[in-house]
């Protein structure tokens, strides 16, 4: 390829670095190939041929997100191979809430200076997230932004498209008082609330390596733990049990996200002592002197996903989830009322 612009390079954009980054990331993208992928990366559009067999009324379901200011920790630790998992997780964990199976993912990386090896490292995490969720990475964009952002910084976002059969969509319409709420343990803070996290600890080059007796790893490593992807275990659950509603516990914590799975006239009653609160949340509450309400209104507190099933299906649901690697617990139940979330 003889594409090269000396003038553009002098302005801060090296197109040849982009070509090298694409070559370096191809091996990572190849790991994500699944049935339905029509095209490789490098074209003007990513092509995917979905399989509608066995579906009465196929519906495409999409979700888009980024990783927020958690990305600052990746800069400070100079570790870029996990932040892409977060980008995928925040999208696929959303679309699985209605029972949709993710099909493909596209990423967008804005970067101050395109260093091909760094971009490939970021994409390796995106590919890992796709492998964990069973979807394909069929395209994306890396945009070099000199003068708009520092040369050593970047941002990552993306979107995923999944598929569901309309008659089988999970929308909470069949929820009723007495249904059981099951929580799936999170891997950590996941990818929300990091503006508050950074404020609590005064995160910088020094404090990011702080060690606390509550944590088994330095602070930065603990906080950078990738968001857990629940797609495969939730799909397994849906295949075995009638799941009535699902909530992804992200920004807004319990108070904002659980009501999204409830229909009018129903309340979620949560037994507070059933919540497997992770040490990092207890540490943040103590160090930052954060109220319990604000903690549960910001963070997942150790529960990244909540499902609702009929009482008679609860034991089976726990069995299926645990067989698929989830640490699942009964958090409480659905009750009559319009109080959103009530802790007992």
Secondary structure, 3 states (H helix, E strand, C coil): CCCCCHHHHHCCCCHHHHHHHHHHHHHHHHCCCCCCECCCCCCCCCCECCCCCCCCCEEEEEEEEECHHHHHHHHHHCCCCCHHHHHHHHHHHHHHHHCCEEEEEEEEEEECCCCHHHHHHHHHHHHHHHHHHCCEEEEEEEEECECCECCCCEEEEEEEEEEEEHHHCCCCCCCCCCCEEEEEECCCCCCCCHHHHHHHHCCCCCHHHCCCCCCCCCHHHHHHCCCCCCHHHHHHHHHHCCEEEEEECCCCHHHHHHHHHCCCCEEEEECHHHCCCCHHHHHHHHHHCCCHHHHHCCCCCCEEEEEEECHHHHHHHHHHHHHCCCCEEEEEEEEECCCCEEEC
